[in-house]
Amino acid sequence: INTTCFEINLSFKFDQYSVIFTTVALELASLTAKQYHPTPRLTPHHFSNMLGFFPSIIHRLTPKFGLTLGQTIASQMLDQT
């Protein structure tokens, strides 16, 4: 068996594969750098957009007031009995 031919042929295949894989890797790297990133469409806030928005102060204050009033009424009724 002539081993020199086999070694040359094997190294030639490795060189072909390394060139192909390097080309594919560079192509993938260039594609990831050119990804399309759509920018979100930002609309300015207008008063008409804000009509359905409860500010956090009012949204928390009203339930707290109702619960405090209910607790006060319940404790006063309990004290009267």
mmCIF file of the N, C-alpha and C atoms, coordinates in Angstrom:
data_MODEL
# 
_entry.id   MODEL 
# 
loop_
_atom_site.group_PDB 
_atom_site.id 
_atom_site.type_symbol 
_atom_site.label_atom_id 
_atom_site.label_alt_id 
_atom_site.label_comp_id 
_atom_site.label_asym_id 
_atom_site.label_entity_id 
_atom_site.label_seq_id 
_atom_site.pdbx_PDB_ins_code 
_atom_site.Cartn_x 
_atom_site.Cartn_y 
_atom_site.Cartn_z 
_atom_site.occupancy 
_atom_site.B_iso_or_equiv 
_atom_site.pdbx_formal_charge 
_atom_site.auth_seq_id 
_atom_site.auth_comp_id 
_atom_site.auth_asym_id 
_atom_site.auth_atom_id 
_atom_site.pdbx_PDB_model_num 
ATOM 1   N N  . ILE A 1 1  ? 0.863   -1.187 0.000  1.00 0.00 ? 1  ILE A N  1 
ATOM 2   C CA . ILE A 1 1  ? 0.000   0.000  0.000  1.00 0.00 ? 1  ILE A CA 1 
ATOM 3   C C  . ILE A 1 1  ? 0.896   1.233  0.000  1.00 0.00 ? 1  ILE A C  1 
ATOM 4   N N  . ASN A 1 2  ? 0.583   2.123  -0.871 1.00 0.00 ? 2  ASN A N  1 
ATOM 5   C CA . ASN A 1 2  ? 1.336   3.362  -0.961 1.00 0.00 ? 2  ASN A CA 1 
ATOM 6   C C  . ASN A 1 2  ? 0.719   4.370  0.013  1.00 0.00 ? 2  ASN A C  1 
ATOM 7   N N  . THR A 1 3  ? 1.374   4.621  1.120  1.00 0.00 ? 3  THR A N  1 
ATOM 8   C CA . THR A 1 3  ? 0.807   5.492  2.156  1.00 0.00 ? 3  THR A CA 1 
ATOM 9   C C  . THR A 1 3  ? 0.946   6.962  1.811  1.00 0.00 ? 3  THR A C  1 
ATOM 10  N N  . THR A 1 4  ? 1.900   7.330  1.000  1.00 0.00 ? 4  THR A N  1 
ATOM 11  C CA . THR A 1 4  ? 2.074   8.746  0.669  1.00 0.00 ? 4  THR A CA 1 
ATOM 12  C C  . THR A 1 4  ? 0.885   9.272  -0.119 1.00 0.00 ? 4  THR A C  1 
ATOM 13  N N  . CYS A 1 5  ? 0.344   8.477  -1.017 1.00 0.00 ? 5  CYS A N  1 
ATOM 14  C CA . CYS A 1 5  ? -0.840  8.894  -1.773 1.00 0.00 ? 5  CYS A CA 1 
ATOM 15  C C  . CYS A 1 5  ? -2.031  9.082  -0.850 1.00 0.00 ? 5  CYS A C  1 
ATOM 16  N N  . PHE A 1 6  ? -2.196  8.170  0.094  1.00 0.00 ? 6  PHE A N  1 
ATOM 17  C CA . PHE A 1 6  ? -3.321  8.232  1.018  1.00 0.00 ? 6  PHE A CA 1 
ATOM 18  C C  . PHE A 1 6  ? -3.230  9.479  1.893  1.00 0.00 ? 6  PHE A C  1 
ATOM 19  N N  . GLU A 1 7  ? -2.042  9.791  2.375  1.00 0.00 ? 7  GLU A N  1 
ATOM 20  C CA . GLU A 1 7  ? -1.869  10.961 3.231  1.00 0.00 ? 7  GLU A CA 1 
ATOM 21  C C  . GLU A 1 7  ? -2.108  12.248 2.454  1.00 0.00 ? 7  GLU A C  1 
ATOM 22  N N  . ILE A 1 8  ? -1.645  12.303 1.239  1.00 0.00 ? 8  ILE A N  1 
ATOM 23  C CA . ILE A 1 8  ? -1.850  13.503 0.433  1.00 0.00 ? 8  ILE A CA 1 
ATOM 24  C C  . ILE A 1 8  ? -3.332  13.683 0.130  1.00 0.00 ? 8  ILE A C  1 
ATOM 25  N N  . ASN A 1 9  ? -3.992  12.608 -0.217 1.00 0.00 ? 9  ASN A N  1 
ATOM 26  C CA . ASN A 1 9  ? -5.410  12.669 -0.525 1.00 0.00 ? 9  ASN A CA 1 
ATOM 27  C C  . ASN A 1 9  ? -6.213  13.070 0.711  1.00 0.00 ? 9  ASN A C  1 
ATOM 28  N N  . LEU A 1 10 ? -5.864  12.536 1.881  1.00 0.00 ? 10 LEU A N  1 
ATOM 29  C CA . LEU A 1 10 ? -6.575  12.852 3.112  1.00 0.00 ? 10 LEU A CA 1 
ATOM 30  C C  . LEU A 1 10 ? -6.368  14.313 3.504  1.00 0.00 ? 10 LEU A C  1 
ATOM 31  N N  . SER A 1 11 ? -5.156  14.801 3.401  1.00 0.00 ? 11 SER A N  1 
ATOM 32  C CA . SER A 1 11 ? -4.905  16.197 3.754  1.00 0.00 ? 11 SER A CA 1 
ATOM 33  C C  . SER A 1 11 ? -5.584  17.133 2.758  1.00 0.00 ? 11 SER A C  1 
ATOM 34  N N  . PHE A 1 12 ? -5.689  16.709 1.503  1.00 0.00 ? 12 PHE A N  1 
ATOM 35  C CA . PHE A 1 12 ? -6.383  17.528 0.513  1.00 0.00 ? 12 PHE A CA 1 
ATOM 36  C C  . PHE A 1 12 ? -7.866  17.637 0.853  1.00 0.00 ? 12 PHE A C  1 
ATOM 37  N N  . LYS A 1 13 ? -8.464  16.546 1.324  1.00 0.00 ? 13 LYS A N  1 
ATOM 38  C CA . LYS A 1 13 ? -9.871  16.589 1.722  1.00 0.00 ? 13 LYS A CA 1 
ATOM 39  C C  . LYS A 1 13 ? -10.065 17.505 2.926  1.00 0.00 ? 13 LYS A C  1 
ATOM 40  N N  . PHE A 1 14 ? -9.149  17.433 3.890  1.00 0.00 ? 14 PHE A N  1 
ATOM 41  C CA . PHE A 1 14 ? -9.260  18.313 5.054  1.00 0.00 ? 14 PHE A CA 1 
ATOM 42  C C  . PHE A 1 14 ? -9.130  19.770 4.644  1.00 0.00 ? 14 PHE A C  1 
ATOM 43  N N  . ASP A 1 15 ? -8.260  20.053 3.686  1.00 0.00 ? 15 ASP A N  1 
ATOM 44  C CA . ASP A 1 15 ? -8.121  21.424 3.204  1.00 0.00 ? 15 ASP A CA 1 
ATOM 45  C C  . ASP A 1 15 ? -9.392  21.888 2.506  1.00 0.00 ? 15 ASP A C  1 
ATOM 46  N N  . GLN A 1 16 ? -10.004 21.016 1.725  1.00 0.00 ? 16 GLN A N  1 
ATOM 47  C CA . GLN A 1 16 ? -11.263 21.377 1.068  1.00 0.00 ? 16 GLN A CA 1 
ATOM 48  C C  . GLN A 1 16 ? -12.345 21.665 2.103  1.00 0.00 ? 16 GLN A C  1 
ATOM 49  N N  . TYR A 1 17 ? -12.451 20.783 3.101  1.00 0.00 ? 17 TYR A N  1 
ATOM 50  C CA . TYR A 1 17 ? -13.475 20.983 4.128  1.00 0.00 ? 17 TYR A CA 1 
ATOM 51  C C  . TYR A 1 17 ? -13.220 22.250 4.935  1.00 0.00 ? 17 TYR A C  1 
ATOM 52  N N  . SER A 1 18 ? -11.976 22.522 5.248  1.00 0.00 ? 18 SER A N  1 
ATOM 53  C CA . SER A 1 18 ? -11.696 23.722 6.035  1.00 0.00 ? 18 SER A CA 1 
ATOM 54  C C  . SER A 1 18 ? -12.021 24.987 5.238  1.00 0.00 ? 18 SER A C  1 
ATOM 55  N N  . VAL A 1 19 ? -11.781 24.971 3.942  1.00 0.00 ? 19 VAL A N  1 
ATOM 56  C CA . VAL A 1 19 ? -12.138 26.124 3.111  1.00 0.00 ? 19 VAL A CA 1 
ATOM 57  C C  . VAL A 1 19 ? -13.651 26.272 3.036  1.00 0.00 ? 19 VAL A C  1 
ATOM 58  N N  . ILE A 1 20 ? -14.357 25.168 2.853  1.00 0.00 ? 20 ILE A N  1 
ATOM 59  C CA . ILE A 1 20 ? -15.823 25.224 2.768  1.00 0.00 ? 20 ILE A CA 1 
ATOM 60  C C  . ILE A 1 20 ? -16.416 25.699 4.089  1.00 0.00 ? 20 ILE A C  1 
ATOM 61  N N  . PHE A 1 21 ? -15.955 25.116 5.209  1.00 0.00 ? 21 PHE A N  1 
ATOM 62  C CA . PHE A 1 21 ? -16.512 25.493 6.509  1.00 0.00 ? 21 PHE A CA 1 
ATOM 63  C C  . PHE A 1 21 ? -16.159 26.927 6.887  1.00 0.00 ? 21 PHE A C  1 
ATOM 64  N N  . THR A 1 22 ? -14.967 27.376 6.500  1.00 0.00 ? 22 THR A N  1 
ATOM 65  C CA . THR A 1 22 ? -14.603 28.768 6.764  1.00 0.00 ? 22 THR A CA 1 
ATOM 66  C C  . THR A 1 22 ? -15.484 29.709 5.958  1.00 0.00 ? 22 THR A C  1 
ATOM 67  N N  . THR A 1 23 ? -15.758 29.358 4.715  1.00 0.00 ? 23 THR A N  1 
ATOM 68  C CA . THR A 1 23 ? -16.638 30.179 3.879  1.00 0.00 ? 23 THR A CA 1 
ATOM 69  C C  . THR A 1 23 ? -18.050 30.227 4.450  1.00 0.00 ? 23 THR A C  1 
ATOM 70  N N  . VAL A 1 24 ? -18.554 29.085 4.885  1.00 0.00 ? 24 VAL A N  1 
ATOM 71  C CA . VAL A 1 24 ? -19.900 29.046 5.477  1.00 0.00 ? 24 VAL A CA 1 
ATOM 72  C C  . VAL A 1 24 ? -19.938 29.861 6.766  1.00 0.00 ? 24 VAL A C  1 
ATOM 73  N N  . ALA A 1 25 ? -18.904 29.748 7.586  1.00 0.00 ? 25 ALA A N  1 
ATOM 74  C CA . ALA A 1 25 ? -18.861 30.498 8.839  1.00 0.00 ? 25 ALA A CA 1 
ATOM 75  C C  . ALA A 1 25 ? -18.819 32.000 8.586  1.00 0.00 ? 25 ALA A C  1 
ATOM 76  N N  . LEU A 1 26 ? -18.044 32.430 7.614  1.00 0.00 ? 26 LEU A N  1 
ATOM 77  C CA . LEU A 1 26 ? -17.982 33.857 7.295  1.00 0.00 ? 26 LEU A CA 1 
ATOM 78  C C  . LEU A 1 26 ? -19.311 34.356 6.736  1.00 0.00 ? 26 LEU A C  1 
ATOM 79  N N  . GLU A 1 27 ? -19.970 33.526 5.941  1.00 0.00 ? 27 GLU A N  1 
ATOM 80  C CA . GLU A 1 27 ? -21.273 33.907 5.391  1.00 0.00 ? 27 GLU A CA 1 
ATOM 81  C C  . GLU A 1 27 ? -22.316 34.032 6.500  1.00 0.00 ? 27 GLU A C  1 
ATOM 82  N N  . LEU A 1 28 ? -22.313 33.091 7.427  1.00 0.00 ? 28 LEU A N  1 
ATOM 83  C CA . LEU A 1 28 ? -23.249 33.174 8.552  1.00 0.00 ? 28 LEU A CA 1 
ATOM 84  C C  . LEU A 1 28 ? -22.961 34.387 9.429  1.00 0.00 ? 28 LEU A C  1 
ATOM 85  N N  . ALA A 1 29 ? -21.693 34.688 9.635  1.00 0.00 ? 29 ALA A N  1 
ATOM 86  C CA . ALA A 1 29 ? -21.339 35.852 10.441 1.00 0.00 ? 29 ALA A CA 1 
ATOM 87  C C  . ALA A 1 29 ? -21.786 37.141 9.763  1.00 0.00 ? 29 ALA A C  1 
ATOM 88  N N  . SER A 1 30 ? -21.663 37.206 8.452  1.00 0.00 ? 30 SER A N  1 
ATOM 89  C CA . SER A 1 30 ? -22.103 38.419 7.756  1.00 0.00 ? 30 SER A CA 1 
ATOM 90  C C  . SER A 1 30 ? -23.624 38.526 7.751  1.00 0.00 ? 30 SER A C  1 
ATOM 91  N N  . LEU A 1 31 ? -24.332 37.389 7.699  1.00 0.00 ? 31 LEU A N  1 
ATOM 92  C CA . LEU A 1 31 ? -25.795 37.432 7.734  1.00 0.00 ? 31 LEU A CA 1 
ATOM 93  C C  . LEU A 1 31 ? -26.316 37.872 9.096  1.00 0.00 ? 31 LEU A C  1 
ATOM 94  N N  . THR A 1 32 ? -25.663 37.446 10.169 1.00 0.00 ? 32 THR A N  1 
ATOM 95  C CA . THR A 1 32 ? -26.132 37.851 11.494 1.00 0.00 ? 32 THR A CA 1 
ATOM 96  C C  . THR A 1 32 ? -25.855 39.320 11.747 1.00 0.00 ? 32 THR A C  1 
ATOM 97  N N  . ALA A 1 33 ? -24.832 39.868 11.117 1.00 0.00 ? 33 ALA A N  1 
ATOM 98  C CA . ALA A 1 33 ? -24.548 41.288 11.291 1.00 0.00 ? 33 ALA A CA 1 
ATOM 99  C C  . ALA A 1 33 ? -25.546 42.153 10.531 1.00 0.00 ? 33 ALA A C  1 
ATOM 100 N N  . LYS A 1 34 ? -26.200 41.588 9.507  1.00 0.00 ? 34 LYS A N  1 
ATOM 101 C CA . LYS A 1 34 ? -27.125 42.351 8.674  1.00 0.00 ? 34 LYS A CA 1 
ATOM 102 C C  . LYS A 1 34 ? -28.584 42.026 8.979  1.00 0.00 ? 34 LYS A C  1 
ATOM 103 N N  . GLN A 1 35 ? -28.886 41.593 10.184 1.00 0.00 ? 35 GLN A N  1 
ATOM 104 C CA . GLN A 1 35 ? -30.266 41.232 10.501 1.00 0.00 ? 35 GLN A CA 1 
ATOM 105 C C  . GLN A 1 35 ? -31.159 42.461 10.453 1.00 0.00 ? 35 GLN A C  1 
ATOM 106 N N  . TYR A 1 36 ? -32.373 42.238 9.996  1.00 0.00 ? 36 TYR A N  1 
ATOM 107 C CA . TYR A 1 36 ? -33.344 43.314 9.898  1.00 0.00 ? 36 TYR A CA 1 
ATOM 108 C C  . TYR A 1 36 ? -34.027 43.482 11.251 1.00 0.00 ? 36 TYR A C  1 
ATOM 109 N N  . HIS A 1 37 ? -33.851 44.641 11.849 1.00 0.00 ? 37 HIS A N  1 
ATOM 110 C CA . HIS A 1 37 ? -34.480 44.945 13.130 1.00 0.00 ? 37 HIS A CA 1 
ATOM 111 C C  . HIS A 1 37 ? -35.508 46.044 12.901 1.00 0.00 ? 37 HIS A C  1 
ATOM 112 N N  . PRO A 1 38 ? -36.775 45.692 12.847 1.00 0.00 ? 38 PRO A N  1 
ATOM 113 C CA . PRO A 1 38 ? -37.778 46.744 12.642 1.00 0.00 ? 38 PRO A CA 1 
ATOM 114 C C  . PRO A 1 38 ? -37.884 47.617 13.884 1.00 0.00 ? 38 PRO A C  1 
ATOM 115 N N  . THR A 1 39 ? -37.908 48.903 13.668 1.00 0.00 ? 39 THR A N  1 
ATOM 116 C CA . THR A 1 39 ? -38.055 49.813 14.798 1.00 0.00 ? 39 THR A CA 1 
ATOM 117 C C  . THR A 1 39 ? -39.529 49.934 15.138 1.00 0.00 ? 39 THR A C  1 
ATOM 118 N N  . PRO A 1 40 ? -39.853 49.901 16.410 1.00 0.00 ? 40 PRO A N  1 
ATOM 119 C CA . PRO A 1 40 ? -41.268 50.010 16.770 1.00 0.00 ? 40 PRO A CA 1 
ATOM 120 C C  . PRO A 1 40 ? -41.793 51.406 16.469 1.00 0.00 ? 40 PRO A C  1 
ATOM 121 N N  . ARG A 1 41 ? -43.034 51.451 16.073 1.00 0.00 ? 41 ARG A N  1 
ATOM 122 C CA . ARG A 1 41 ? -43.659 52.732 15.757 1.00 0.00 ? 41 ARG A CA 1 
ATOM 123 C C  . ARG A 1 41 ? -44.136 53.362 17.057 1.00 0.00 ? 41 ARG A C  1 
ATOM 124 N N  . LEU A 1 42 ? -43.503 54.429 17.439 1.00 0.00 ? 42 LEU A N  1 
ATOM 125 C CA . LEU A 1 42 ? -43.831 55.099 18.689 1.00 0.00 ? 42 LEU A CA 1 
ATOM 126 C C  . LEU A 1 42 ? -44.799 56.237 18.404 1.00 0.00 ? 42 LEU A C  1 
ATOM 127 N N  . THR A 1 43 ? -45.954 56.173 19.036 1.00 0.00 ? 43 THR A N  1 
ATOM 128 C CA . THR A 1 43 ? -46.930 57.242 18.872 1.00 0.00 ? 43 THR A CA 1 
ATOM 129 C C  . THR A 1 43 ? -46.890 58.120 20.108 1.00 0.00 ? 43 THR A C  1 
ATOM 130 N N  . PRO A 1 44 ? -46.962 59.410 19.922 1.00 0.00 ? 44 PRO A N  1 
ATOM 131 C CA . PRO A 1 44 ? -46.952 60.289 21.089 1.00 0.00 ? 44 PRO A CA 1 
ATOM 132 C C  . PRO A 1 44 ? -48.258 60.157 21.865 1.00 0.00 ? 44 PRO A C  1 
ATOM 133 N N  . HIS A 1 45 ? -48.168 60.378 23.154 1.00 0.00 ? 45 HIS A N  1 
ATOM 134 C CA . HIS A 1 45 ? -49.358 60.289 23.997 1.00 0.00 ? 45 HIS A CA 1 
ATOM 135 C C  . HIS A 1 45 ? -50.161 61.575 23.873 1.00 0.00 ? 45 HIS A C  1 
ATOM 136 N N  . HIS A 1 46 ? -51.408 61.401 23.564 1.00 0.00 ? 46 HIS A N  1 
ATOM 137 C CA . HIS A 1 46 ? -52.328 62.524 23.487 1.00 0.00 ? 46 HIS A CA 1 
ATOM 138 C C  . HIS A 1 46 ? -53.339 62.389 24.611 1.00 0.00 ? 46 HIS A C  1 
ATOM 139 N N  . PHE A 1 47 ? -54.083 63.446 24.842 1.00 0.00 ? 47 PHE A N  1 
ATOM 140 C CA . PHE A 1 47 ? -55.067 63.416 25.913 1.00 0.00 ? 47 PHE A CA 1 
ATOM 141 C C  . PHE A 1 47 ? -56.129 62.359 25.647 1.00 0.00 ? 47 PHE A C  1 
ATOM 142 N N  . SER A 1 48 ? -56.486 62.157 24.393 1.00 0.00 ? 48 SER A N  1 
ATOM 143 C CA . SER A 1 48 ? -57.496 61.154 24.080 1.00 0.00 ? 48 SER A CA 1 
ATOM 144 C C  . SER A 1 48 ? -57.001 59.745 24.396 1.00 0.00 ? 48 SER A C  1 
ATOM 145 N N  . ASN A 1 49 ? -55.691 59.526 24.321 1.00 0.00 ? 49 ASN A N  1 
ATOM 146 C CA . ASN A 1 49 ? -55.142 58.221 24.685 1.00 0.00 ? 49 ASN A CA 1 
ATOM 147 C C  . ASN A 1 49 ? -55.127 58.017 26.189 1.00 0.00 ? 49 ASN A C  1 
ATOM 148 N N  . MET A 1 50 ? -55.098 59.098 26.934 1.00 0.00 ? 50 MET A N  1 
ATOM 149 C CA . MET A 1 50 ? -54.962 59.007 28.377 1.00 0.00 ? 50 MET A CA 1 
ATOM 150 C C  . MET A 1 50 ? -56.304 58.933 29.092 1.00 0.00 ? 50 MET A C  1 
ATOM 151 N N  . LEU A 1 51 ? -57.431 58.998 28.379 1.00 0.00 ? 51 LEU A N  1 
ATOM 152 C CA . LEU A 1 51 ? -58.726 59.039 29.042 1.00 0.00 ? 51 LEU A CA 1 
ATOM 153 C C  . LEU A 1 51 ? -59.025 57.758 29.812 1.00 0.00 ? 51 LEU A C  1 
ATOM 154 N N  . GLY A 1 52 ? -58.579 56.630 29.336 1.00 0.00 ? 52 GLY A N  1 
ATOM 155 C CA . GLY A 1 52 ? -58.854 55.372 30.017 1.00 0.00 ? 52 GLY A CA 1 
ATOM 156 C C  . GLY A 1 52 ? -57.825 55.027 31.071 1.00 0.00 ? 52 GLY A C  1 
ATOM 157 N N  . PHE A 1 53 ? -56.893 55.916 31.359 1.00 0.00 ? 53 PHE A N  1 
ATOM 158 C CA . PHE A 1 53 ? -55.800 55.629 32.284 1.00 0.00 ? 53 PHE A CA 1 
ATOM 159 C C  . PHE A 1 53 ? -56.114 56.187 33.661 1.00 0.00 ? 53 PHE A C  1 
ATOM 160 N N  . PHE A 1 54 ? -56.089 55.325 34.683 1.00 0.00 ? 54 PHE A N  1 
ATOM 161 C CA . PHE A 1 54 ? -56.236 55.787 36.057 1.00 0.00 ? 54 PHE A CA 1 
ATOM 162 C C  . PHE A 1 54 ? -54.844 56.016 36.627 1.00 0.00 ? 54 PHE A C  1 
ATOM 163 N N  . PRO A 1 55 ? -54.561 57.207 37.095 1.00 0.00 ? 55 PRO A N  1 
ATOM 164 C CA . PRO A 1 55 ? -53.270 57.396 37.762 1.00 0.00 ? 55 PRO A CA 1 
ATOM 165 C C  . PRO A 1 55 ? -53.181 56.496 38.996 1.00 0.00 ? 55 PRO A C  1 
ATOM 166 N N  . SER A 1 56 ? -51.983 56.125 39.354 1.00 0.00 ? 56 SER A N  1 
ATOM 167 C CA . SER A 1 56 ? -51.815 55.166 40.450 1.00 0.00 ? 56 SER A CA 1 
ATOM 168 C C  . SER A 1 56 ? -52.301 55.727 41.778 1.00 0.00 ? 56 SER A C  1 
ATOM 169 N N  . ILE A 1 57 ? -52.269 57.039 41.958 1.00 0.00 ? 57 ILE A N  1 
ATOM 170 C CA . ILE A 1 57 ? -52.735 57.634 43.218 1.00 0.00 ? 57 ILE A CA 1 
ATOM 171 C C  . ILE A 1 57 ? -54.234 57.412 43.376 1.00 0.00 ? 57 ILE A C  1 
ATOM 172 N N  . ILE A 1 58 ? -55.003 57.709 42.347 1.00 0.00 ? 58 ILE A N  1 
ATOM 173 C CA . ILE A 1 58 ? -56.453 57.544 42.413 1.00 0.00 ? 58 ILE A CA 1 
ATOM 174 C C  . ILE A 1 58 ? -56.807 56.063 42.434 1.00 0.00 ? 58 ILE A C  1 
ATOM 175 N N  . HIS A 1 59 ? -56.092 55.275 41.688 1.00 0.00 ? 59 HIS A N  1 
ATOM 176 C CA . HIS A 1 59 ? -56.405 53.851 41.580 1.00 0.00 ? 59 HIS A CA 1 
ATOM 177 C C  . HIS A 1 59 ? -56.190 53.132 42.909 1.00 0.00 ? 59 HIS A C  1 
ATOM 178 N N  . ARG A 1 60 ? -55.255 53.603 43.714 1.00 0.00 ? 60 ARG A N  1 
ATOM 179 C CA . ARG A 1 60 ? -54.990 52.976 45.010 1.00 0.00 ? 60 ARG A CA 1 
ATOM 180 C C  . ARG A 1 60 ? -55.746 53.657 46.138 1.00 0.00 ? 60 ARG A C  1 
ATOM 181 N N  . LEU A 1 61 ? -55.992 54.940 45.995 1.00 0.00 ? 61 LEU A N  1 
ATOM 182 C CA . LEU A 1 61 ? -56.619 55.689 47.086 1.00 0.00 ? 61 LEU A CA 1 
ATOM 183 C C  . LEU A 1 61 ? -58.089 55.334 47.242 1.00 0.00 ? 61 LEU A C  1 
ATOM 184 N N  . THR A 1 62 ? -58.810 55.154 46.152 1.00 0.00 ? 62 THR A N  1 
ATOM 185 C CA . THR A 1 62 ? -60.244 54.854 46.228 1.00 0.00 ? 62 THR A CA 1 
ATOM 186 C C  . THR A 1 62 ? -60.516 53.502 46.886 1.00 0.00 ? 62 THR A C  1 
ATOM 187 N N  . PRO A 1 63 ? -59.872 52.406 46.510 1.00 0.00 ? 63 PRO A N  1 
ATOM 188 C CA . PRO A 1 63 ? -60.121 51.146 47.222 1.00 0.00 ? 63 PRO A CA 1 
ATOM 189 C C  . PRO A 1 63 ? -59.678 51.194 48.682 1.00 0.00 ? 63 PRO A C  1 
ATOM 190 N N  . LYS A 1 64 ? -58.582 51.906 48.945 1.00 0.00 ? 64 LYS A N  1 
ATOM 191 C CA . LYS A 1 64 ? -58.122 52.007 50.332 1.00 0.00 ? 64 LYS A CA 1 
ATOM 192 C C  . LYS A 1 64 ? -59.139 52.762 51.175 1.00 0.00 ? 64 LYS A C  1 
ATOM 193 N N  . PHE A 1 65 ? -59.704 53.815 50.621 1.00 0.00 ? 65 PHE A N  1 
ATOM 194 C CA . PHE A 1 65 ? -60.713 54.580 51.350 1.00 0.00 ? 65 PHE A CA 1 
ATOM 195 C C  . PHE A 1 65 ? -61.942 53.716 51.628 1.00 0.00 ? 65 PHE A C  1 
ATOM 196 N N  . GLY A 1 66 ? -62.394 52.952 50.638 1.00 0.00 ? 66 GLY A N  1 
ATOM 197 C CA . GLY A 1 66 ? -63.554 52.075 50.833 1.00 0.00 ? 66 GLY A CA 1 
ATOM 198 C C  . GLY A 1 66 ? -63.292 50.998 51.873 1.00 0.00 ? 66 GLY A C  1 
ATOM 199 N N  . LEU A 1 67 ? -62.112 50.395 51.847 1.00 0.00 ? 67 LEU A N  1 
ATOM 200 C CA . LEU A 1 67 ? -61.785 49.357 52.825 1.00 0.00 ? 67 LEU A CA 1 
ATOM 201 C C  . LEU A 1 67 ? -61.632 49.934 54.226 1.00 0.00 ? 67 LEU A C  1 
ATOM 202 N N  . THR A 1 68 ? -61.033 51.105 54.338 1.00 0.00 ? 68 THR A N  1 
ATOM 203 C CA . THR A 1 68 ? -60.892 51.749 55.648 1.00 0.00 ? 68 THR A CA 1 
ATOM 204 C C  . THR A 1 68 ? -62.248 52.130 56.210 1.00 0.00 ? 68 THR A C  1 
ATOM 205 N N  . LEU A 1 69 ? -63.126 52.657 55.365 1.00 0.00 ? 69 LEU A N  1 
ATOM 206 C CA . LEU A 1 69 ? -64.474 53.020 55.808 1.00 0.00 ? 69 LEU A CA 1 
ATOM 207 C C  . LEU A 1 69 ? -65.235 51.781 56.268 1.00 0.00 ? 69 LEU A C  1 
ATOM 208 N N  . GLY A 1 70 ? -65.145 50.695 55.527 1.00 0.00 ? 70 GLY A N  1 
ATOM 209 C CA . GLY A 1 70 ? -65.809 49.454 55.927 1.00 0.00 ? 70 GLY A CA 1 
ATOM 210 C C  . GLY A 1 70 ? -65.268 48.908 57.229 1.00 0.00 ? 70 GLY A C  1 
ATOM 211 N N  . GLN A 1 71 ? -63.964 48.995 57.433 1.00 0.00 ? 71 GLN A N  1 
ATOM 212 C CA . GLN A 1 71 ? -63.373 48.520 58.682 1.00 0.00 ? 71 GLN A CA 1 
ATOM 213 C C  . GLN A 1 71 ? -63.811 49.383 59.854 1.00 0.00 ? 71 GLN A C  1 
ATOM 214 N N  . THR A 1 72 ? -63.873 50.689 59.641 1.00 0.00 ? 72 THR A N  1 
ATOM 215 C CA . THR A 1 72 ? -64.312 51.595 60.705 1.00 0.00 ? 72 THR A CA 1 
ATOM 216 C C  . THR A 1 72 ? -65.763 51.330 61.080 1.00 0.00 ? 72 THR A C  1 
ATOM 217 N N  . ILE A 1 73 ? -66.624 51.180 60.097 1.00 0.00 ? 73 ILE A N  1 
ATOM 218 C CA . ILE A 1 73 ? -68.046 50.915 60.370 1.00 0.00 ? 73 ILE A CA 1 
ATOM 219 C C  . ILE A 1 73 ? -68.201 49.572 61.081 1.00 0.00 ? 73 ILE A C  1 
ATOM 220 N N  . ALA A 1 74 ? -67.464 48.552 60.642 1.00 0.00 ? 74 ALA A N  1 
ATOM 221 C CA . ALA A 1 74 ? -67.570 47.233 61.270 1.00 0.00 ? 74 ALA A CA 1 
ATOM 222 C C  . ALA A 1 74 ? -67.085 47.266 62.707 1.00 0.00 ? 74 ALA A C  1 
ATOM 223 N N  . SER A 1 75 ? -65.993 47.973 62.971 1.00 0.00 ? 75 SER A N  1 
ATOM 224 C CA . SER A 1 75 ? -65.491 48.020 64.350 1.00 0.00 ? 75 SER A CA 1 
ATOM 225 C C  . SER A 1 75 ? -66.419 48.818 65.252 1.00 0.00 ? 75 SER A C  1 
ATOM 226 N N  . GLN A 1 76 ? -67.059 49.878 64.738 1.00 0.00 ? 76 GLN A N  1 
ATOM 227 C CA . GLN A 1 76 ? -68.006 50.642 65.551 1.00 0.00 ? 76 GLN A CA 1 
ATOM 228 C C  . GLN A 1 76 ? -69.258 49.825 65.836 1.00 0.00 ? 76 GLN A C  1 
ATOM 229 N N  . MET A 1 77 ? -69.728 49.049 64.857 1.00 0.00 ? 77 MET A N  1 
ATOM 230 C CA . MET A 1 77 ? -70.906 48.212 65.092 1.00 0.00 ? 77 MET A CA 1 
ATOM 231 C C  . MET A 1 77 ? -70.588 47.102 66.090 1.00 0.00 ? 77 MET A C  1 
ATOM 232 N N  . LEU A 1 78 ? -69.368 46.593 66.050 1.00 0.00 ? 78 LEU A N  1 
ATOM 233 C CA . LEU A 1 78 ? -68.975 45.546 66.983 1.00 0.00 ? 78 LEU A CA 1 
ATOM 234 C C  . LEU A 1 78 ? -68.857 46.097 68.394 1.00 0.00 ? 78 LEU A C  1 
ATOM 235 N N  . ASP A 1 79 ? -68.375 47.346 68.522 1.00 0.00 ? 79 ASP A N  1 
ATOM 236 C CA . ASP A 1 79 ? -68.246 47.961 69.838 1.00 0.00 ? 79 ASP A CA 1 
ATOM 237 C C  . ASP A 1 79 ? -69.610 48.279 70.441 1.00 0.00 ? 79 ASP A C  1 
ATOM 238 N N  . GLN A 1 80 ? -70.640 48.519 69.651 1.00 0.00 ? 80 GLN A N  1 
ATOM 239 C CA . GLN A 1 80 ? -71.956 48.878 70.165 1.00 0.00 ? 80 GLN A CA 1 
ATOM 240 C C  . GLN A 1 80 ? -72.693 47.666 70.723 1.00 0.00 ? 80 GLN A C  1 
ATOM 241 N N  . THR A 1 81 ? -72.315 46.483 70.354 1.00 0.00 ? 81 THR A N  1 
ATOM 242 C CA . THR A 1 81 ? -73.051 45.317 70.855 1.00 0.00 ? 81 THR A CA 1 
ATOM 243 C C  . THR A 1 81 ? -72.513 44.814 72.157 1.00 0.00 ? 81 THR A C  1 
# 
